[in-house]
Amino acid sequence: MAARSFTIGLDFGTGSVRAVVVDCANGHVLGTSVFDFPTGVGGVIVDAHDPHLARQNPADYLAGMRATVPKALAAAAALDPGFMNNRVIGIGTDTTGSTPIPVDARMQALALDPKWTQNLAAHAWLWKDHTGADEAAAITAIAGEFAPEYLAVLGGTYSSEWFWSKIWRCLKVAPDVFDAADSWVELADYIPAVLAGVRTPADIRRGVCAAGHKAMYSPDWGGLPSEAFLTRLDPKLAALRGRLFDKAWSSDRPAGTLSPEWAAAFGLLEGIPIAMGAFDAHYGAVGAGITTGTLVKIIGTSTCDIAIAPATAAAPIVSGICGTVNGSVMPGYYGVEAGQSAVGDLLRWWVEVVCGGDEAMHAALSTEAARLAPGQSGLVALDWNNGNRTILVDPRLTGLIIGQTLHTTRAEIYRALIEATAFGARAIIERLNANGVTVERVVSCGGIAEKNPLFMQIYADVLGYPMLLAGSPQTPALGASIAAAVAAGAKAGGYDDFESAQQQMTQLADTRYLPNADARRVYDDLYGLYRELHDTFGGVDGARADFPTLMKRLLVIREHAIGDHTS
């Protein structure tokens, strides 16, 4: 009988890092451990004077790995007598992104140097940092004139959440930090490099996931944007280009092997492969069993949507999304990324910030909101409290609720906010379908998908698709574990390709939510109102809502809903 083999997946989220130990034979999670980042508010360093700023302390990442991996290994050994540390054949990592980190010539994050610890610009620039909005707009304008091909594969607009916007912003507001940095490294590349003991930024193997979706990398134009283009932004960015990278690798290639230092810290064999790092959404899609025709929704604080298309044809060009990159999810496929900037965060804002509640209130409001019929609240909202990532790509848009009266309840607003995020998701699917990325089924994962039946049923009714659930509650970590199994290869007890690994290591849950035809008809009407607001406030050319009648049309929907609900 062949010896059993296991992999570790490290999932770096917005507020914590999770380590899982996975059985390569079937994808079962044998051990898990979570470390909450201690710095800042919920792991995020914020600035009371700038609501767009969001940073993280790189020291939390290192402490998190040292805390979680040994505990996850111990949990696996306690659960399964057949588990042994020396049968762990690889480690994979997924992270948030774009989360670039300034590093020195020794590959140390600047924030770990006491000289820079108090300087927020020296920390990791978290994915939801929107301070580079002006820089993103300038990049979009200059690229549109000078190199439109850079934007075509990124949805037509460069985002403040992405690599160059943040680095350029740093150069403008903290030039001392910019000058002190030898290079900048995405968190998705930083963690594998640390584990592999990489000593200089030039020796890092960068993943195509982060490079292609966030840094305007493509082999079609020789890697990163040209020096001539970057000079138009700022000559110092052009000079930085040579200290970044000129090649990026797909997820089937190892980023390195486990160093003696980290092998000792974890109690693992030195030299096992470290998989190429990728974003949590992309490896989450792998862990959810993504195939062509499947849209995977990773629903958390924000939502990331991932689809794939065969790389045998031309890359699908879809405006307003987060990009189309060859190999960013799995080799042999274009990874297509879209998403929404606030979903779980939007509900948390209402329940915890406005209503002063906690998890118990989330549950209570969900129960109360489930008693309402579609349209009964008389409300329609825009889900832009953290800007719009897709399809408008504008971080300076803000939220809106229309239809409130003196009788509007907390539960009605809670439901309207869920509906707003579902309408935003529908706009994304419509854009994908209209541009050759056909969505045949939707698979969801993440805490909200698993815990909130009301949320999932509303999505089924609004989208018109059955809402399927991934079989694992930790799909990004599972996807990272799958990448580790592929990096190790079949001879070591893993797999030689992602498709074979997915077939054995992923499954769907039995739970599914089916669309209700009556609810769908009401939501079609509400979605029409949402799109009027979306296109008008979003600045879509030629769009103008019929504002004098919109509130009254909303009332008509409400009156019909109340009548149908009480009859």
TAZITA-V172154 format. One record per backbone hydrogen bond with DSSP energy under -1.0 kcal/mol. CO is the residue of the C=O (numbers start at 1). NH is the residue of the N-H. E is the energy in kcal/mol with one decimal. If there is no record, write none. Layout:
CO NH E
CO NH E
This chain:
5 24 -2.1
6 89 -3.0
7 22 -3.0
8 92 -2.8
9 20 -2.2
10 94 -2.8
11 18 -2.3
15 37 -2.2
16 13 -2.8
17 35 -2.5
18 11 -3.0
19 33 -1.9
20 9 -2.1
21 30 -3.0
21 31 -1.1
22 7 -2.1
23 27 -2.8
28 23 -2.4
31 21 -2.5
33 19 -2.7
35 17 -2.1
41 44 -1.2
44 41 -3.2
45 55 -2.3
47 50 -1.7
50 53 -1.7
52 130 -2.9
54 126 -1.2
55 45 -3.5
56 124 -2.4
57 60 -1.8
58 62 -1.4
59 63 -2.5
60 64 -2.3
61 65 -1.8
62 66 -2.1
63 67 -1.8
64 68 -2.5
65 69 -1.8
68 72 -2.9
69 73 -2.4
70 74 -2.3
71 75 -2.3
72 76 -2.1
73 77 -2.2
74 78 -2.0
75 79 -1.8
76 80 -2.7
80 83 -2.0
84 87 -2.0
85 88 -1.9
87 6 -2.2
90 8 -2.0
91 275 -3.0
92 10 -2.6
93 278 -1.2
94 12 -2.9
95 280 -2.9
99 187 -1.7
100 125 -2.5
101 185 -2.5
102 110 -2.6
103 182 -2.1
103 183 -1.7
104 107 -1.9
108 104 -2.5
109 112 -2.0
110 113 -2.1
113 116 -2.5
113 117 -1.0
116 119 -1.9
119 122 -1.9
120 123 -1.4
122 111 -1.1
124 56 -2.0
124 126 -1.1
126 129 -2.3
130 133 -1.0
132 136 -2.6
133 137 -2.2
134 138 -2.1
135 139 -2.6
136 140 -2.5
137 141 -2.3
138 142 -2.8
139 143 -2.8
140 144 -2.3
141 145 -1.3
142 146 -3.2
143 147 -1.9
147 150 -2.0
148 152 -1.8
151 154 -1.7
151 156 -2.6
153 324 -2.6
155 320 -4.9
159 162 -1.4
162 166 -1.7
163 167 -2.1
164 168 -2.6
165 169 -2.0
166 170 -2.3
167 171 -2.3
168 172 -1.8
169 173 -2.6
170 174 -3.0
174 178 -2.1
175 179 -2.7
176 180 -1.5
177 181 -1.5
183 103 -2.7
185 101 -2.1
186 189 -1.5
186 190 -2.7
187 191 -2.1
189 193 -1.7
190 194 -2.6
191 195 -2.5
192 196 -1.9
193 198 -2.6
194 197 -1.4
195 259 -2.7
200 203 -1.6
201 204 -1.6
206 249 -2.7
207 211 -1.9
208 212 -2.8
209 213 -1.9
210 214 -1.9
211 215 -1.1
211 217 -2.0
218 221 -1.3
218 223 -2.9
219 222 -1.4
223 218 -2.0
226 230 -2.4
227 231 -2.4
228 232 -1.2
230 234 -3.0
234 237 -1.5
234 238 -1.4
235 239 -2.1
236 240 -1.7
237 241 -1.5
240 243 -2.6
241 244 -1.6
249 208 -3.1
250 253 -1.7
256 274 -3.1
258 271 -2.2
259 263 -2.5
260 264 -2.2
261 265 -1.8
262 266 -2.1
263 267 -1.9
263 268 -2.0
269 272 -1.0
272 258 -2.7
273 91 -2.0
274 255 -3.2
274 256 -1.1
278 95 -1.6
279 283 -2.3
280 284 -2.1
281 285 -2.0
282 286 -1.5
283 287 -2.5
284 288 -1.3
285 290 -2.2
286 289 -1.6
291 294 -1.9
293 440 -3.0
293 441 -1.6
295 443 -2.5
296 306 -2.4
297 445 -2.2
298 304 -1.8
300 344 -2.3
301 343 -2.8
301 345 -2.3
302 300 -2.9
303 340 -2.5
304 298 -2.8
305 338 -2.4
306 296 -2.8
307 336 -3.1
309 334 -3.6
310 313 -1.1
318 321 -1.0
323 337 -2.3
325 328 -1.4
325 335 -3.3
330 333 -1.3
332 311 -2.3
333 327 -3.0
334 309 -1.7
335 325 -2.3
336 307 -2.2
337 322 -2.6
338 305 -2.6
340 303 -2.4
343 347 -1.9
344 348 -2.5
345 349 -2.4
346 350 -1.8
347 351 -2.6
348 352 -3.0
348 353 -1.1
349 354 -2.4
350 355 -2.1
351 357 -3.3
358 362 -1.9
359 363 -2.1
360 364 -2.3
361 365 -3.2
362 366 -2.1
363 367 -2.2
364 368 -2.4
365 369 -3.0
366 370 -1.8
368 371 -1.1
369 372 -1.4
373 376 -2.2
375 378 -1.0
380 402 -2.8
382 384 -1.1
382 400 -1.3
384 387 -2.2
388 394 -2.5
394 388 -2.2
394 397 -1.3
400 382 -2.7
402 380 -1.9
405 408 -1.2
409 413 -1.8
410 414 -2.4
411 415 -2.5
412 416 -2.4
413 417 -2.2
414 418 -1.8
415 419 -2.7
416 420 -2.1
417 421 -2.0
418 422 -2.0
419 423 -2.6
420 424 -2.3
421 425 -2.0
422 426 -2.2
423 427 -2.1
424 428 -1.5
425 429 -2.2
426 430 -2.6
427 431 -1.8
428 432 -2.4
429 433 -2.9
430 434 -1.9
432 435 -1.4
432 437 -2.2
441 295 -2.5
442 468 -2.3
443 297 -2.7
444 470 -2.4
445 299 -2.8
446 450 -1.6
447 451 -1.9
448 452 -2.3
452 456 -1.8
453 457 -2.6
454 458 -2.5
455 459 -2.0
456 460 -2.3
457 461 -2.4
458 462 -2.7
459 463 -3.0
460 464 -2.0
467 513 -2.0
468 444 -3.1
469 509 -2.9
474 478 -2.6
475 479 -3.2
476 480 -2.3
477 481 -2.0
478 482 -2.4
479 483 -2.3
480 484 -1.9
481 485 -2.1
482 486 -2.2
483 487 -2.5
484 488 -2.0
485 489 -1.8
485 495 -1.7
489 494 -2.7
490 493 -1.5
497 501 -1.7
498 502 -3.2
499 503 -2.1
500 504 -1.1
501 505 -2.5
502 506 -1.9
507 471 -2.9
513 467 -2.9
516 520 -2.6
517 521 -1.7
518 522 -1.5
519 523 -2.7
520 524 -1.9
521 525 -1.3
522 526 -2.3
523 527 -2.9
524 528 -1.6
525 529 -1.5
526 530 -2.6
527 531 -2.8
528 532 -1.6
529 533 -2.2
530 534 -3.5
531 535 -2.8
532 536 -2.0
533 537 -2.6
534 538 -1.6
535 540 -2.4
536 539 -1.1
540 543 -2.2
545 547 -1.9
546 549 -1.2
546 550 -1.4
549 553 -2.6
550 554 -2.2
551 555 -1.9
552 556 -1.9
553 557 -2.0
554 558 -2.1
555 559 -2.9
556 560 -2.4
557 561 -2.2
558 562 -2.6
559 563 -2.3
560 564 -2.7
561 565 -2.3
562 566 -1.8
563 567 -1.2
